């Protein structure tokens, strides 16, 4: 165990875990569990990087306000980092995102401005720009800030390369969000392990990278209605789409069969990896990014139809089984 001077020092160094029941028998599937970050998601890395970079450039001083258009995870992460570094934070969020995300941002002392979901991330960013200009707030600009992929090159990729040193790795699978993870990790793997295939995945009903029209979708954190400027398309070896219901159901399986409760985007990424695994050669090794915890999706369709009362029917079935035996 270690003693830390700040909660922010615990960001990163997340575990890589082998899946033992969901993965096909002819391959090995590992997941990088980013919910182990203190703010519960991979976006802790982005938030810390952006803030430290802004401080180094003299763009932030104590008491300043940070503002960002966010689907939730970046907002939660920035609210946490702001609290720890002495800043205020304002999230500009679509009104379709989960209540848990709003409450988590407010728990860290942040404020929230909601906008209609149909405006998409581009509309939200326009609102954020207008508010920041009016009130003198600092904009994190997650989709355009080079500090985003830079931190993934320095930390996420370094962790993966260290953990797989001397070991086989054939595929790296991640989702289309800000593209910081995809770009940063992808660039480093291309240099250090060029044989590793980089797989990017996006919602089939909002496949912007594939050149299809954007639509409101339920994989929160994925697929803004534009292509982020930080994306390095050259790192992508294979681009695929996934159905959001399949992603949701895979997240449920991950919790029930592997004991890892992750979010909808994690389920969608894993579902994509399992599709890749179907045709992968014997002995292949896949690494899948799991961006966040499922605890911030309890009010969403991730848990839709879940019994919230007593399991009396189940208990009765147990009594029947005992009587039958």
Secondary structure, DSSP 8 states (H G I E B T S, - for coil): ----SSGGGGSS---EEE-SSSS-TTSEEEEEEGGGSTTSBTHHHHHHHHHHHHHHTT---TT-EEEEE-SSHHHHHHHHHHHHHT-EEEEEEETTS-HHHHHHHHHTT-EEEEE-GGGHHHHHHHHHHHHHHHHT-EE--TTT-HHHHHHIIIIIHHHHHHHTTTS---EEEEE-SSSHHHHHHHHHHHHH-TTSEEEEEEETTS-TTTT------SSTTS--SS--TT--GGG-SEEEEE-HHHHHHHHHHHHHHHS--B-HHHHHHHHHHHHHHHHS-TT-EEEEEE-BBGGGGTTSGGGTT---S--HHHHHHHHHHHHH-
